[in-house]
């Protein structure tokens, strides 16, 4: 049996989020890392280093509370879906213009 692929997501906490992290016993650092297993289909959402480390940086916003790996993974999937739809619309528009 193949070992699951483990990925790390780095995200940012707002000042309020850092305070909540400390209250919950966390570090309160601006940058937070969470790790968890991913399905092979989700590998496209991450960067893979030559050493085999799988990661993503979620820096489009600051969160007001610590996030779970699963929540951030769902947001990465949604972002990928939105970007794919935009890319498809742009490609369709370009093809239509060229014909």
Biopython code that builds the backbone (N, CA, C, O; Angstrom):
import numpy as np
from Bio.PDB.StructureBuilder import StructureBuilder

atoms = [
    (1, "UNK", "N", (0.844, -1.193, 0.000)),
    (1, "UNK", "CA", (0.000, 0.000, 0.000)),
    (1, "UNK", "C", (0.880, 1.244, 0.000)),
    (1, "UNK", "O", (1.869, 1.319, 0.730)),
    (2, "UNK", "N", (0.522, 2.187, -0.800)),
    (2, "UNK", "CA", (1.281, 3.415, -0.947)),
    (2, "UNK", "C", (0.952, 4.385, 0.188)),
    (2, "UNK", "O", (-0.210, 4.544, 0.562)),
    (3, "UNK", "N", (1.987, 5.032, 0.733)),
    (3, "UNK", "CA", (1.780, 6.006, 1.813)),
    (3, "UNK", "C", (1.051, 7.230, 1.257)),
    (3, "UNK", "O", (1.287, 7.618, 0.112)),
    (4, "UNK", "N", (0.171, 7.842, 2.049)),
    (4, "UNK", "CA", (-0.543, 9.027, 1.557)),
    (4, "UNK", "C", (0.430, 10.182, 1.335)),
    (4, "UNK", "O", (1.456, 10.291, 2.007)),
    (5, "UNK", "N", (0.087, 11.030, 0.389)),
    (5, "UNK", "CA", (0.871, 12.211, 0.109)),
    (5, "UNK", "C", (0.497, 13.280, 1.135)),
    (5, "UNK", "O", (-0.675, 13.631, 1.270)),
    (6, "UNK", "N", (1.493, 13.795, 1.857)),
    (6, "UNK", "CA", (1.246, 14.797, 2.892)),
    (6, "UNK", "C", (1.668, 16.161, 2.360)),
    (6, "UNK", "O", (2.772, 16.323, 1.841)),
    (7, "UNK", "N", (0.781, 17.134, 2.493)),
    (7, "UNK", "CA", (1.043, 18.492, 2.016)),
    (7, "UNK", "C", (0.968, 19.468, 3.178)),
    (7, "UNK", "O", (0.307, 19.214, 4.185)),
    (8, "UNK", "N", (1.660, 20.590, 3.015)),
    (8, "UNK", "CA", (1.633, 21.666, 4.003)),
    (8, "UNK", "C", (1.072, 22.915, 3.350)),
    (8, "UNK", "O", (1.469, 23.285, 2.245)),
    (9, "UNK", "N", (0.144, 23.563, 4.045)),
    (9, "UNK", "CA", (-0.419, 24.828, 3.581)),
    (9, "UNK", "C", (0.006, 25.902, 4.577)),
    (9, "UNK", "O", (-0.186, 25.756, 5.785)),
    (10, "UNK", "N", (0.580, 26.971, 4.059)),
    (10, "UNK", "CA", (0.961, 28.116, 4.879)),
    (10, "UNK", "C", (-0.090, 29.198, 4.663)),
    (10, "UNK", "O", (-0.468, 29.494, 3.530)),
    (11, "UNK", "N", (-0.559, 29.783, 5.762)),
    (11, "UNK", "CA", (-1.545, 30.853, 5.671)),
    (11, "UNK", "C", (-1.208, 31.937, 6.687)),
    (11, "UNK", "O", (-0.336, 31.746, 7.534)),
    (12, "UNK", "N", (-1.896, 33.070, 6.606)),
    (12, "UNK", "CA", (-1.600, 34.233, 7.446)),
    (12, "UNK", "C", (-2.753, 34.525, 8.396)),
    (12, "UNK", "O", (-3.926, 34.400, 8.045)),
    (13, "UNK", "N", (-2.379, 34.919, 9.617)),
    (13, "UNK", "CA", (-3.376, 35.318, 10.607)),
    (13, "UNK", "C", (-3.367, 36.829, 10.779)),
    (13, "UNK", "O", (-2.310, 37.460, 10.792)),
    (14, "UNK", "N", (-4.558, 37.399, 10.912)),
    (14, "UNK", "CA", (-4.682, 38.824, 11.250)),
    (14, "UNK", "C", (-4.273, 38.993, 12.713)),
    (14, "UNK", "O", (-3.985, 38.018, 13.407)),
    (15, "UNK", "N", (-4.252, 40.238, 13.165)),
    (15, "UNK", "CA", (-3.934, 40.497, 14.579)),
    (15, "UNK", "C", (-4.923, 39.756, 15.475)),
    (15, "UNK", "O", (-4.529, 39.129, 16.457)),
    (16, "UNK", "N", (-6.202, 39.831, 15.134)),
    (16, "UNK", "CA", (-7.226, 39.115, 15.904)),
    (16, "UNK", "C", (-6.975, 37.607, 15.858)),
    (16, "UNK", "O", (-7.106, 36.918, 16.870)),
    (17, "UNK", "N", (-6.617, 37.107, 14.687)),
    (17, "UNK", "CA", (-6.335, 35.684, 14.544)),
    (17, "UNK", "C", (-5.139, 35.247, 15.365)),
    (17, "UNK", "O", (-5.137, 34.154, 15.931)),
    (18, "UNK", "N", (-4.112, 36.102, 15.434)),
    (18, "UNK", "CA", (-2.930, 35.768, 16.239)),
    (18, "UNK", "C", (-3.297, 35.721, 17.720)),
    (18, "UNK", "O", (-2.820, 34.859, 18.458)),
    (19, "UNK", "N", (-4.152, 36.659, 18.151)),
    (19, "UNK", "CA", (-4.599, 36.652, 19.545)),
    (19, "UNK", "C", (-5.388, 35.381, 19.853)),
    (19, "UNK", "O", (-5.199, 34.761, 20.899)),
    (20, "UNK", "N", (-6.267, 35.003, 18.938)),
    (20, "UNK", "CA", (-7.057, 33.784, 19.145)),
    (20, "UNK", "C", (-6.173, 32.545, 19.153)),
    (20, "UNK", "O", (-6.424, 31.604, 19.906)),
    (21, "UNK", "N", (-5.138, 32.542, 18.314)),
    (21, "UNK", "CA", (-4.221, 31.400, 18.282)),
    (21, "UNK", "C", (-3.507, 31.256, 19.622)),
    (21, "UNK", "O", (-3.348, 30.142, 20.122)),
    (22, "UNK", "N", (-3.081, 32.364, 20.203)),
    (22, "UNK", "CA", (-2.402, 32.328, 21.503)),
    (22, "UNK", "C", (-3.368, 31.833, 22.572)),
    (22, "UNK", "O", (-3.000, 31.013, 23.413)),
    (23, "UNK", "N", (-4.610, 32.331, 22.542)),
    (23, "UNK", "CA", (-5.621, 31.898, 23.512)),
    (23, "UNK", "C", (-5.874, 30.396, 23.425)),
    (23, "UNK", "O", (-6.181, 29.750, 24.427)),
    (24, "UNK", "N", (-5.741, 29.849, 22.224)),
    (24, "UNK", "CA", (-5.970, 28.419, 22.015)),
    (24, "UNK", "C", (-4.706, 27.592, 22.274)),
    (24, "UNK", "O", (-4.703, 26.375, 22.089)),
    (25, "UNK", "N", (-3.638, 28.265, 22.703)),
    (25, "UNK", "CA", (-2.404, 27.546, 23.010)),
    (25, "UNK", "C", (-1.421, 27.469, 21.855)),
    (25, "UNK", "O", (-0.425, 26.750, 21.932)),
    (26, "UNK", "N", (-1.697, 28.213, 20.774)),
    (26, "UNK", "CA", (-0.805, 28.219, 19.611)),
    (26, "UNK", "C", (0.288, 29.257, 19.744)),
    (26, "UNK", "O", (0.417, 29.917, 20.775)),
    (27, "UNK", "N", (1.075, 29.392, 18.685)),
    (27, "UNK", "CA", (2.229, 30.289, 18.713)),
    (27, "UNK", "C", (1.858, 31.754, 18.544)),
    (27, "UNK", "O", (2.567, 32.622, 19.051)),
    (28, "UNK", "N", (0.780, 32.052, 17.854)),
    (28, "UNK", "CA", (0.418, 33.431, 17.584)),
    (28, "UNK", "C", (1.240, 34.069, 16.486)),
    (28, "UNK", "O", (1.209, 35.289, 16.321)),
    (29, "UNK", "N", (1.971, 33.271, 15.735)),
    (29, "UNK", "CA", (2.788, 33.787, 14.640)),
    (29, "UNK", "C", (1.895, 34.234, 13.480)),
    (29, "UNK", "O", (0.786, 33.729, 13.308)),
    (30, "UNK", "N", (2.390, 35.178, 12.695)),
    (30, "UNK", "CA", (1.654, 35.661, 11.520)),
    (30, "UNK", "C", (1.470, 34.535, 10.514)),
    (30, "UNK", "O", (0.361, 34.305, 10.033)),
    (31, "UNK", "N", (2.550, 33.835, 10.194)),
    (31, "UNK", "CA", (2.482, 32.704, 9.271)),
    (31, "UNK", "C", (2.223, 31.422, 10.055)),
    (31, "UNK", "O", (2.909, 31.120, 11.031)),
    (32, "UNK", "N", (1.228, 30.684, 9.607)),
    (32, "UNK", "CA", (0.863, 29.419, 10.237)),
    (32, "UNK", "C", (0.991, 28.307, 9.197)),
    (32, "UNK", "O", (0.757, 28.532, 8.010)),
    (33, "UNK", "N", (1.360, 27.120, 9.644)),
    (33, "UNK", "CA", (1.446, 25.956, 8.771)),
    (33, "UNK", "C", (0.537, 24.860, 9.291)),
    (33, "UNK", "O", (0.511, 24.574, 10.488)),
    (34, "UNK", "N", (-0.200, 24.255, 8.393)),
    (34, "UNK", "CA", (-0.996, 23.075, 8.728)),
    (34, "UNK", "C", (-0.692, 22.016, 7.672)),
    (34, "UNK", "O", (-0.475, 22.335, 6.503)),
    (35, "UNK", "N", (-0.678, 20.775, 8.088)),
    (35, "UNK", "CA", (-0.366, 19.679, 7.164)),
    (35, "UNK", "C", (-1.441, 18.612, 7.227)),
    (35, "UNK", "O", (-2.135, 18.450, 8.231)),
    (36, "UNK", "N", (-1.555, 17.891, 6.125)),
    (36, "UNK", "CA", (-2.518, 16.806, 6.073)),
    (36, "UNK", "C", (-2.368, 16.025, 4.784)),
    (36, "UNK", "O", (-1.654, 16.440, 3.871)),
    (37, "UNK", "N", (-3.045, 14.894, 4.715)),
    (37, "UNK", "CA", (-2.966, 14.055, 3.515)),
    (37, "UNK", "C", (-3.802, 14.632, 2.382)),
    (37, "UNK", "O", (-4.840, 15.253, 2.611)),
    (38, "UNK", "N", (-3.337, 14.417, 1.158)),
    (38, "UNK", "CA", (-4.112, 14.848, -0.013)),
    (38, "UNK", "C", (-4.278, 13.674, -0.972)),
    (38, "UNK", "O", (-3.454, 12.760, -1.020)),
    (39, "UNK", "N", (-5.344, 13.728, -1.717)),
    (39, "UNK", "CA", (-5.591, 12.736, -2.765)),
    (39, "UNK", "C", (-4.733, 13.095, -3.973)),
    (39, "UNK", "O", (-4.407, 14.266, -4.164)),
    (40, "UNK", "N", (-4.363, 12.118, -4.786)),
    (40, "UNK", "CA", (-3.569, 12.413, -5.986)),
    (40, "UNK", "C", (-4.201, 13.491, -6.868)),
    (40, "UNK", "O", (-3.478, 14.268, -7.493)),
    (41, "UNK", "N", (-5.525, 13.554, -6.932)),
    (41, "UNK", "CA", (-6.202, 14.567, -7.757)),
    (41, "UNK", "C", (-5.958, 15.980, -7.242)),
    (41, "UNK", "O", (-6.056, 16.936, -8.011)),
    (42, "UNK", "N", (-5.643, 16.131, -5.963)),
    (42, "UNK", "CA", (-5.396, 17.458, -5.398)),
    (42, "UNK", "C", (-3.944, 17.897, -5.541)),
    (42, "UNK", "O", (-3.620, 19.037, -5.208)),
    (43, "UNK", "N", (-3.074, 17.039, -6.021)),
    (43, "UNK", "CA", (-1.654, 17.383, -6.134)),
    (43, "UNK", "C", (-1.443, 18.598, -7.031)),
    (43, "UNK", "O", (-0.482, 19.343, -6.837)),
    (44, "UNK", "N", (-2.312, 18.811, -7.997)),
    (44, "UNK", "CA", (-2.175, 19.956, -8.914)),
    (44, "UNK", "C", (-2.336, 21.290, -8.204)),
    (44, "UNK", "O", (-1.961, 22.323, -8.758)),
    (45, "UNK", "N", (-2.880, 21.296, -6.996)),
    (45, "UNK", "CA", (-3.084, 22.520, -6.235)),
    (45, "UNK", "C", (-1.833, 22.969, -5.495)),
    (45, "UNK", "O", (-1.803, 24.057, -4.921)),
    (46, "UNK", "N", (-0.802, 22.134, -5.508)),
    (46, "UNK", "CA", (0.385, 22.356, -4.698)),
    (46, "UNK", "C", (1.646, 22.422, -5.546)),
    (46, "UNK", "O", (1.681, 21.948, -6.681)),
    (47, "UNK", "N", (2.673, 23.018, -4.970)),
    (47, "UNK", "CA", (4.000, 22.986, -5.570)),
    (47, "UNK", "C", (4.758, 21.834, -4.931)),
    (47, "UNK", "O", (4.582, 21.536, -3.750)),
    (48, "UNK", "N", (5.610, 21.186, -5.734)),
    (48, "UNK", "CA", (6.418, 20.086, -5.223)),
    (48, "UNK", "C", (7.887, 20.451, -5.438)),
    (48, "UNK", "O", (8.304, 20.753, -6.556)),
    (49, "UNK", "N", (8.654, 20.420, -4.366)),
    (49, "UNK", "CA", (10.075, 20.736, -4.467)),
    (49, "UNK", "C", (10.823, 19.533, -5.026)),
    (49, "UNK", "O", (10.299, 18.419, -5.025)),
    (50, "UNK", "N", (12.052, 19.753, -5.506)),
    (50, "UNK", "CA", (12.854, 18.616, -5.980)),
    (50, "UNK", "C", (13.053, 17.556, -4.889)),
    (50, "UNK", "O", (13.247, 16.378, -5.192)),
    (51, "UNK", "N", (13.004, 17.975, -3.632)),
    (51, "UNK", "CA", (13.138, 17.039, -2.515)),
    (51, "UNK", "C", (11.854, 16.304, -2.179)),
    (51, "UNK", "O", (11.830, 15.471, -1.273)),
    (52, "UNK", "N", (10.779, 16.610, -2.908)),
    (52, "UNK", "CA", (9.518, 15.915, -2.702)),
    (52, "UNK", "C", (8.573, 16.545, -1.698)),
    (52, "UNK", "O", (7.543, 15.952, -1.377)),
    (53, "UNK", "N", (8.891, 17.731, -1.189)),
    (53, "UNK", "CA", (7.989, 18.396, -0.254)),
    (53, "UNK", "C", (6.844, 19.043, -1.031)),
    (53, "UNK", "O", (7.058, 19.685, -2.059)),
    (54, "UNK", "N", (5.637, 18.864, -0.527)),
    (54, "UNK", "CA", (4.426, 19.331, -1.196)),
    (54, "UNK", "C", (3.838, 20.472, -0.369)),
    (54, "UNK", "O", (3.536, 20.294, 0.811)),
    (55, "UNK", "N", (3.674, 21.658, -0.992)),
    (55, "UNK", "CA", (3.187, 22.787, -0.205)),
    (55, "UNK", "C", (2.423, 23.789, -1.068)),
    (55, "UNK", "O", (2.512, 23.797, -2.295)),
    (56, "UNK", "N", (1.676, 24.625, -0.371)),
    (56, "UNK", "CA", (0.961, 25.743, -0.996)),
    (56, "UNK", "C", (0.979, 26.892, -0.007)),
    (56, "UNK", "O", (0.975, 26.686, 1.206)),
    (57, "UNK", "N", (0.998, 28.104, -0.542)),
    (57, "UNK", "CA", (0.937, 29.293, 0.292)),
    (57, "UNK", "C", (-0.391, 29.973, 0.002)),
    (57, "UNK", "O", (-0.688, 30.335, -1.136)),
    (58, "UNK", "N", (-1.176, 30.139, 1.044)),
    (58, "UNK", "CA", (-2.487, 30.774, 0.922)),
    (58, "UNK", "C", (-2.340, 32.180, 1.469)),
    (58, "UNK", "O", (-2.554, 32.418, 2.658)),
    (59, "UNK", "N", (-1.971, 33.114, 0.594)),
    (59, "UNK", "CA", (-1.683, 34.466, 1.062)),
    (59, "UNK", "C", (-2.597, 35.523, 0.457)),
    (59, "UNK", "O", (-2.230, 36.696, 0.389)),
    (60, "UNK", "N", (-3.762, 35.122, 0.025)),
    (60, "UNK", "CA", (-4.693, 36.076, -0.573)),
    (60, "UNK", "C", (-5.505, 36.831, 0.474)),
    (60, "UNK", "O", (-6.214, 37.786, 0.157)),
    (61, "UNK", "N", (-5.392, 36.393, 1.716)),
    (61, "UNK", "CA", (-6.133, 37.053, 2.784)),
    (61, "UNK", "C", (-5.541, 36.669, 4.127)),
    (61, "UNK", "O", (-4.770, 35.715, 4.230)),
    (62, "UNK", "N", (-5.911, 37.422, 5.157)),
    (62, "UNK", "CA", (-5.555, 37.084, 6.529)),
    (62, "UNK", "C", (-6.795, 36.516, 7.201)),
    (62, "UNK", "O", (-7.906, 36.995, 6.974)),
    (63, "UNK", "N", (-6.607, 35.509, 8.018)),
    (63, "UNK", "CA", (-7.723, 34.871, 8.704)),
    (63, "UNK", "C", (-7.810, 35.374, 10.135)),
    (63, "UNK", "O", (-6.793, 35.658, 10.767)),
    (64, "UNK", "N", (-9.038, 35.481, 10.643)),
    (64, "UNK", "CA", (-9.274, 35.971, 11.999)),
    (64, "UNK", "C", (-9.289, 34.866, 13.037)),
    (64, "UNK", "O", (-9.581, 35.108, 14.208)),
    (65, "UNK", "N", (-8.975, 33.656, 12.610)),
    (65, "UNK", "CA", (-8.858, 32.539, 13.548)),
    (65, "UNK", "C", (-8.033, 31.439, 12.893)),
    (65, "UNK", "O", (-7.956, 31.369, 11.666)),
    (66, "UNK", "N", (-7.420, 30.585, 13.696)),
    (66, "UNK", "CA", (-6.649, 29.478, 13.117)),
    (66, "UNK", "C", (-7.528, 28.629, 12.202)),
    (66, "UNK", "O", (-8.717, 28.441, 12.460)),
    (67, "UNK", "N", (-6.923, 28.121, 11.132)),
    (67, "UNK", "CA", (-7.646, 27.340, 10.125)),
    (67, "UNK", "C", (-7.226, 25.878, 10.164)),
    (67, "UNK", "O", (-6.095, 25.558, 10.531)),
    (68, "UNK", "N", (-8.134, 25.001, 9.786)),
    (68, "UNK", "CA", (-7.804, 23.580, 9.675)),
    (68, "UNK", "C", (-7.275, 23.306, 8.268)),
    (68, "UNK", "O", (-7.550, 24.055, 7.331)),
    (69, "UNK", "N", (-6.527, 22.241, 8.140)),
    (69, "UNK", "CA", (-6.016, 21.837, 6.829)),
    (69, "UNK", "C", (-7.169, 21.600, 5.867)),
    (69, "UNK", "O", (-7.113, 22.012, 4.708)),
    (70, "UNK", "N", (-8.216, 20.935, 6.346)),
    (70, "UNK", "CA", (-9.346, 20.589, 5.490)),
    (70, "UNK", "C", (-10.055, 21.834, 4.952)),
    (70, "UNK", "O", (-10.443, 21.871, 3.785)),
    (71, "UNK", "N", (-10.225, 22.847, 5.796)),
    (71, "UNK", "CA", (-10.875, 24.079, 5.374)),
    (71, "UNK", "C", (-10.059, 24.791, 4.297)),
    (71, "UNK", "O", (-10.607, 25.253, 3.296)),
    (72, "UNK", "N", (-8.750, 24.875, 4.510)),
    (72, "UNK", "CA", (-7.892, 25.530, 3.527)),
    (72, "UNK", "C", (-7.832, 24.735, 2.228)),
    (72, "UNK", "O", (-7.794, 25.321, 1.145)),
    (73, "UNK", "N", (-7.823, 23.409, 2.325)),
    (73, "UNK", "CA", (-7.821, 22.576, 1.122)),
    (73, "UNK", "C", (-9.093, 22.815, 0.309)),
    (73, "UNK", "O", (-9.037, 22.894, -0.918)),
    (74, "UNK", "N", (-10.227, 22.929, 0.978)),
    (74, "UNK", "CA", (-11.478, 23.228, 0.262)),
    (74, "UNK", "C", (-11.392, 24.587, -0.428)),
    (74, "UNK", "O", (-11.888, 24.747, -1.543)),
    (75, "UNK", "N", (-10.772, 25.557, 0.222)),
    (75, "UNK", "CA", (-10.636, 26.881, -0.390)),
    (75, "UNK", "C", (-9.681, 26.844, -1.585)),
    (75, "UNK", "O", (-9.913, 27.527, -2.582)),
    (76, "UNK", "N", (-8.614, 26.054, -1.491)),
    (76, "UNK", "CA", (-7.706, 25.896, -2.630)),
    (76, "UNK", "C", (-8.423, 25.248, -3.809)),
    (76, "UNK", "O", (-8.234, 25.650, -4.957)),
    (77, "UNK", "N", (-9.246, 24.243, -3.520)),
    (77, "UNK", "CA", (-10.024, 23.598, -4.592)),
    (77, "UNK", "C", (-10.967, 24.599, -5.258)),
    (77, "UNK", "O", (-11.074, 24.638, -6.484)),
    (78, "UNK", "N", (-11.651, 25.409, -4.441)),
    (78, "UNK", "CA", (-12.589, 26.399, -4.981)),
    (78, "UNK", "C", (-11.849, 27.439, -5.818)),
    (78, "UNK", "O", (-12.327, 27.831, -6.883)),
    (79, "UNK", "N", (-10.688, 27.888, -5.344)),
    (79, "UNK", "CA", (-9.905, 28.858, -6.108)),
    (79, "UNK", "C", (-9.463, 28.262, -7.440)),
    (79, "UNK", "O", (-9.527, 28.932, -8.470)),
    (80, "UNK", "N", (-9.019, 27.017, -7.428)),
    (80, "UNK", "CA", (-8.603, 26.342, -8.663)),
    (80, "UNK", "C", (-9.778, 26.247, -9.639)),
    (80, "UNK", "O", (-9.610, 26.453, -10.841)),
    (81, "UNK", "N", (-10.961, 25.936, -9.121)),
    (81, "UNK", "CA", (-12.153, 25.819, -9.957)),
    (81, "UNK", "C", (-12.481, 27.177, -10.602)),
    (81, "UNK", "O", (-12.773, 27.242, -11.796)),
    (82, "UNK", "N", (-12.433, 28.259, -9.808)),
    (82, "UNK", "CA", (-12.708, 29.605, -10.340)),
    (82, "UNK", "C", (-11.691, 29.985, -11.410)),
    (82, "UNK", "O", (-12.063, 30.497, -12.466)),
    (83, "UNK", "N", (-10.409, 29.736, -11.142)),
    (83, "UNK", "CA", (-9.369, 30.091, -12.113)),
    (83, "UNK", "C", (-9.490, 29.265, -13.387)),
    (83, "UNK", "O", (-9.236, 29.771, -14.480)),
    (84, "UNK", "N", (-9.875, 28.003, -13.258)),
    (84, "UNK", "CA", (-10.069, 27.159, -14.438)),
    (84, "UNK", "C", (-11.221, 27.680, -15.291)),
    (84, "UNK", "O", (-11.137, 27.674, -16.519)),
    (85, "UNK", "N", (-12.289, 28.125, -14.650)),
    (85, "UNK", "CA", (-13.435, 28.674, -15.389)),
    (85, "UNK", "C", (-13.044, 29.961, -16.114)),
    (85, "UNK", "O", (-13.455, 30.182, -17.253)),
    (86, "UNK", "N", (-12.257, 30.804, -15.460)),
    (86, "UNK", "CA", (-11.799, 32.045, -16.094)),
    (86, "UNK", "C", (-10.890, 31.721, -17.272)),
    (86, "UNK", "O", (-11.021, 32.314, -18.342)),
    (87, "UNK", "N", (-9.976, 30.788, -17.080)),
    (87, "UNK", "CA", (-9.064, 30.396, -18.160)),
    (87, "UNK", "C", (-9.838, 29.857, -19.359)),
    (87, "UNK", "O", (-9.532, 30.201, -20.501)),
    (88, "UNK", "N", (-10.829, 29.022, -19.108)),
    (88, "UNK", "CA", (-11.644, 28.463, -20.187)),
    (88, "UNK", "C", (-12.395, 29.568, -20.929)),
    (88, "UNK", "O", (-12.469, 29.553, -22.157)),
    (89, "UNK", "N", (-12.946, 30.517, -20.194)),
    (89, "UNK", "CA", (-13.679, 31.626, -20.829)),
    (89, "UNK", "C", (-12.748, 32.460, -21.702)),
    (89, "UNK", "O", (-13.121, 32.857, -22.806)),
    (90, "UNK", "N", (-11.549, 32.724, -21.215)),
    (90, "UNK", "CA", (-10.580, 33.504, -21.995)),
    (90, "UNK", "C", (-10.131, 32.745, -23.239)),
    (90, "UNK", "O", (-10.001, 33.333, -24.313)),
    (91, "UNK", "N", (-9.895, 31.443, -23.100)),
    (91, "UNK", "CA", (-9.483, 30.642, -24.252)),
    (91, "UNK", "C", (-10.597, 30.578, -25.298)),
    (91, "UNK", "O", (-10.331, 30.644, -26.498)),
    (92, "UNK", "N", (-11.839, 30.450, -24.840)),
    (92, "UNK", "CA", (-12.982, 30.403, -25.751)),
    (92, "UNK", "C", (-13.117, 31.727, -26.495)),
    (92, "UNK", "O", (-13.362, 31.751, -27.701)),
    (93, "UNK", "N", (-12.956, 32.815, -25.773)),
    (93, "UNK", "CA", (-13.042, 34.146, -26.380)),
    (93, "UNK", "C", (-11.943, 34.335, -27.426)),
    (93, "UNK", "O", (-12.199, 34.862, -28.509)),
    (94, "UNK", "N", (-10.743, 33.913, -27.111)),
    (94, "UNK", "CA", (-9.620, 34.039, -28.052)),
    (94, "UNK", "C", (-9.852, 33.187, -29.288)),
    (94, "UNK", "O", (-9.584, 33.633, -30.404)),
    (95, "UNK", "N", (-10.341, 31.978, -29.108)),
    (95, "UNK", "CA", (-10.621, 31.088, -30.242)),
    (95, "UNK", "C", (-11.702, 31.676, -31.127)),
    (95, "UNK", "O", (-11.599, 31.612, -32.352)),
    (96, "UNK", "N", (-12.741, 32.249, -30.528)),
    (96, "UNK", "CA", (-13.840, 32.847, -31.274)),
    (96, "UNK", "C", (-13.349, 34.024, -32.102)),
    (96, "UNK", "O", (-13.761, 34.194, -33.249)),
    (97, "UNK", "N", (-12.478, 34.832, -31.530)),
    (97, "UNK", "CA", (-11.944, 35.999, -32.250)),
    (97, "UNK", "C", (-11.071, 35.579, -33.429)),
    (97, "UNK", "O", (-11.074, 36.233, -34.472)),
    (98, "UNK", "N", (-10.332, 34.501, -33.264)),
    (98, "UNK", "CA", (-9.402, 34.065, -34.302)),
    (98, "UNK", "C", (-10.080, 33.320, -35.451)),
    (98, "UNK", "O", (-9.462, 33.081, -36.489)),
    (99, "UNK", "N", (-11.311, 32.965, -35.271)),
    (99, "UNK", "CA", (-12.017, 32.206, -36.331)),
    (99, "UNK", "C", (-12.897, 33.079, -37.119)),
    (99, "UNK", "O", (-13.561, 32.612, -38.044)),
]
sb = StructureBuilder()
sb.init_structure("model")
sb.init_model(0)
sb.init_chain("A")
sb.init_seg("    ")
for serial, (resi, resn, name, xyz) in enumerate(atoms, 1):
    if name == "N":
        sb.init_residue(resn, " ", resi, " ")
    sb.init_atom(name, np.array(xyz, "f"), 0.0, 1.0, " ", f" {name:<3s}", serial, name[0])
structure = sb.get_structure()
